[in-house]
Amino acid sequence: MDARHAELRQRLAALGFDDVRFAALTPSPGGGLREWLASGHQADMQWMERTAEKRLDPQLVLPGAKSVIMLGVNYWSDKFRHPPSAIGHPRWARYALHEDYHDTIKPGLAVAGGVLEEIFGVRGTDYRYYVDTGPVLEREWAARAGIGFVGKNAMMISRRHGNWLLLAAIFTKIELTTDEPIRKKFRNQEAGKGPGVGLLCGKCTRCLDACPTEAFPRPGVVDSRRCISYQTIENKGIIPRELRPGIGNRIYGCDVCLEVCPWNRFAREGRRLLVAARGEIAELTLREILELTPVRFAEIFRRTPIKRLKLAGLLRNACIVAGNSGDATRLPQLVRLATMHASALVRAHAVWAVFRLGGGAQLAPARAVEMNGDVLAEYVAG
């Protein structure tokens, strides 16, 4: 390998990237993405459709691009485990218990660009970097570069870090010596499964079996319309009633299909140079969340990905968690939200939670009536 490639890898690792791998940029076959979109699995994430061609052809992103530098940041921490008995305690996706990784990793990518310029003598126009915000098929490129393989849960699984890698990419016009992908001839490939999906999963289906809302129509394919992560984060409206019980106590995102993966036995605490833990969020009680004001919400969740959900979205999710908790002591808070909150979105889910906890009679004095709970909810205060 060219000494410059070795130096690049070493210096990028020193910045805090736990995996640094190179792959050649060639157009993607695209069958999996096109089929996924055609099936409507993207729900209302319209940007996936708008950027589909760019995702499939890197030349539309950076004309003249020859290589991609795939970078992984390990965010595993044993400190964020949830006790099994905490049924009513809000449960957060593990990545959300940090400052927004887009903001903490991007400065590292900017420095990485400078390293690229220094070592190879290129200009800023000769590369582009993204951390989960650009038209990039991160998991496909990560698999091609050998960071890991795409599991049956459709996630990038690393043999070193399990399911706990945040991915970033640098497209560059430099022709880098490519790393080898993980290669293993696997049997019984299912029709439509896609090349490489479940490469080292074997017969294991723990992730598929554990999904509370049955969001996997087949291995390696997620139907966002049924995915808890999509519903509690990306969906800005009413969460379908039939999915709410499966959400359980998951207030923001869902790690179920990641947590049950056997490959996590290799996961170890990372250096955490490009992620900043906010573990205090995991200590918030459901009562505290249901009582959040706009000012308090901004104070607690600033610089975290949760801030983009906004207060109404978080209260919507909290109402579902409360309704699933079986804890009738939450009824006074829920009744107040159902009858007095300014947001119809919050009121809709609060009324559902009140009835689920058996407190529907408490809404009678306010004449709270759900007109059309599946699509929109309006309530009349007496």
N, C-alpha and C positions, 0 to 999 in steps of 0.2 A: 504494500500500500504506500502511496505517495506520503512522504513525511508531513506534508501540509494537511492531509486528511486526518492523520493521527493527532496532530496538534489541534485541529479544529474540534475533534471529538473530545479531547482532553479539556480544552478551555471551555467548551459549552457545558461539560459535566461539572466543571468547577463553579459555574454560575448557579448551579442548583438543579439542573436537569438530570433526572435519575436514569434516563435512557436517552441515548443519542444514536440514531441509526439513519442510514442513507438508502434511498431507492431512486431508480430511474423513473422519470415522469413520462408516462405514455398514456394515451387515451384509455379510459376505462370501458370495458364492454358495456356496462350500464344496464344490463338486463334486470338486475335486482332493483335498482333505483326506479327504473321506468315502471316495472311491475308494481312496486310498492306504491308509487304515485297513482297509477291507473286503478289500483284497488281502493283508493281513498284512505289509506292507512295514515296519511299525513294530517288527517282531520282538517282544521282550519289554518295550519301552518303554511300559508300561501307562499312564503318566501322559498320554501323547498321546491315548489313548482317553478317559480320565477328564475331560480338560479340553477335549475337542473342541468342545463347544457354546460354551464361553466364548471359544475362539479364533475361532469364527465370528461371534460376536455381542459386540462390545465393551461393550454395555449390561449384560451379565452380569458384566463386570469392574468397570466404573465407571458406574453408572446416571447418565444425563444427560450422558455424554461426547459431545462434538461434534467434537473434533479430536485428531489425534495428531501429536506432534513426533517425527520420526524423526531419529536421530542416528547418525553413522558415525564410527568411530575407526580411522584408518589404522595398521596394524601392520606394514606392509612394511619390511623391512630387507635390504639386499644382503649384510649380514655373515653371514647364516645359510645361505648356499648350501652344498650338500653336493657335494664333488668326485665326478665320475662314477665314479671308480675305487674309491670307498669301499664296496665290495659288503658287506663284513662289519661296517662301522661302523654303529652304530645311527642310525636316521633318525627325527627327531621332527617332528610337525606344527609348522608355524612358530609358531602362536599359543602352543604349549606352552613355547616358549623365552622366556617372560615370566612375571612374577608373575601370579597368577590374575586375569584381566581382570574377572571379576565383582567382585573386591575393589577393583581400582584404578579402575574406571569408576563404581562405585556412589557414591563420595563426590562425584564430578563431577555425578551426577544429583541428589544431595541439594542441592548448591549451585544447580543449574539450577532446582530447585523453588522455592528461595528467590527467585531472579531472577523467576520467573513470578509469585510472590506480590507482589513489589515493583512490577513493572511494571503488572500487571493488577488488583492489589488483591484477589486470590483467597485462599482459605484452603487449608490442607494437605489438606482433604477434597475439594478440587476437582480434584485430579490424582493420578495414580499413575504411578510409573516402574518400568521393568523393564530388566534387561540379561540377556537370554537365560535367564531363570528363571521367567517368568510365562506365562500362557495367551495368548500374543500371536503372531500370524502376521507376524513381523518382516519377512520378505522381501516378502510381499504389500504391506504398508504402505509399505515402502521403495520398492517399484516405483511404487506409486500417488503417492508424494510426489516421485518423480523422482530419487531417489538413484542409481538404476541400473535394471537389468532382470534378470529371472531367466533365467540361461543354461541351456543344455542340460545342464550339470552340476548343475542345481538350485540353484546358488549365486547370490547377489546380485553382479552384475558392474557395476562403476562405470566410466564412461568416463574418470574422473580417476584412480581408484585401482586399477583392475583388480579382482582377486578378493580383495583384502586389506583388507576393512573388517569391523570388529566392529560389530554393530548394537545400539542401545538405543532404547527408546521411552518417551515420556511421553504417557499418555492425559490429556486435560484437558476440562473443561466449557466452556472458552473457545472461541468460534467464531473460528478463525484464518483469515486469507486463505490459500487453498491454493495450493501450487506445482503446476506442470504436470508430469505424468508424461512419460516419453520416449514419443513417438508416432512410429510408422513402420508403414506398411502393409506387412506381409510376406506372401510368397507360400508356397504349398505347405504350409499349416498341416496338420499330421498329426492324424488323429482321436485325440481324447483328450489332445492335447498341452497344452491349457489356454491361456487367453488370455494373450498376452504372453510365453510361454516361448520363448526363443531369438530374441527380438525383433531383436537386432542380431548374431546369430551367423552369419546367412547360411547357406551350405552347410557351414560348418566343423563337423566332428565329432571334433576332436582329443581332447576330454575323454572322449567315449564310447569311442573307439578305444583310449585309453591305460589305461583302468581295468584293473588286473591281475586282478581277480576278477569282471569283467563284472557290475557291480552296477547297471547302468542297463537296466531292461527296455524303456524308451523314453526319448526326450529329455525332460529335466526331471523325471524320476522316479527316485528312488534306492530300491533294495530294501535296507533296512538289514541284512537277513540275509546279504547278500553283500558288504557294505561294510566295508573294512578299518578305517575310523574307528570304526564301531560295534563290530566284533569286538574291537579292541584297547583300547577305552575303556569302552563301555557294557556289553558282554557280560562278566559276572562269572564265567562258567563255562568249560566246555570250548570251545575254538575248533574248528569242524569241520575234520577232517583234509584234506578236499579243498580248503580255502581256504588252508591254511598255506603251501604253496609260493608262492602269489601275494603273500603278505604281504612276502616278500623280507626287507629289512633295516629295515622300518618298525616301530619298537618302540612308538610311541604316535601313533595317528592316521595320516592319509594326506592328502597335498596334491597327489597326481598330477593329478586333474581340475582343480585350480586352477592348478598350475604350467604346464601346457601351453597355457593359454588365451592367444590372441594379444592380448587386451586388456591383458595385463600389461605390454605395452611402454610404457604410459603411467604405470605405477606409479612413484612417487618416495618417498623417505624422508619419513615424516610428522614432525610436531612432537614426537610421543611424550610429550605432557603427561599422558596418562591410561593409558599402558602403561609397564611397567618391564621392560627386557630382562634375561634371565637366560641370556645366550649361553654361559656356562660349561657348561651342561647338554649342549650339542651336542658338547663336547669329551670327554665321558665315553666310555671305551672299553667294548666288550662285556665284556671281562674284568672291569673294575671293577664293572659292573652285575651280572654273575653272582655276584659275591662280596659284594654288599650285605648288611649286617645291618640289623635294624629301626632301630637307633640311627642308623646312617649314612644310611639311606633318609630318615629324618625330618630329618636335618641338611641334606641336599642339596635335598630337594624341598618343604620347608616354604614356604608362601605361593605354591605353584605349583598348577596344575590337576592335575598328575601325582600329587599326594599323595592324591587321592581314589581313585586306582586301587589303592592299598595295595601293599605289597611283594610279596605273592604274585601279584597281577595283573601287576606289572612283570616279575617273574621268569618268569612264564608266557610273556609276550611275548618276553623275552630268549632263552628257550629256542628259540622258533620262529626268531628271527633267527640264532641260533647254528646251528640245523639247516640253515638255508638258506645259510649262509656258505661251506660247503665247507671250512672250516678245522678240520682234525682236532685241532689243538692245543687246542681247546676241550673235547675229550672228558673229560679228568680232572674238570673242573668240572661237566660235565653228568652224568657218572656219579655224582658225589657228590650232586648234587641229586636224581637219579633214585632213589637208594637211601637217602638220609639225611634229605631235607627233610621237615619236619613236615606240609606241605601236600600233599594228594593231587593238587590242581590242578597244582602245580609238578611233582610227580613224573611225572604223566601226560605233560606236554609235554616234560620232560627225556628221558624214555625214547624218545619219538618222535624227538627231535633226535639222540640217541645212535645209533639205528638208521639215521637218514637220513645220518649221517656215516660209516656203515659200522663202528660200534663195538659192535654188538650183543653180540658175544662177551664184552665186558668186563662185561656185566650178568649173565652166567651164574653166577658165583660167588655172587651175592646172590640168585639165583633171582627176578629181577625179571620178572614176567609181567604183560602187559597183558591184563586180563580182558575189558574192553569199552571200547575206546579211543574210540569215537564218542560215548559218553554219559558214562561214568564210568570211572575207572581205579583199580585197587587193586593194590598190589604186596606181595609176600611176601618178607621178608628172611630168608635162610637162616641 
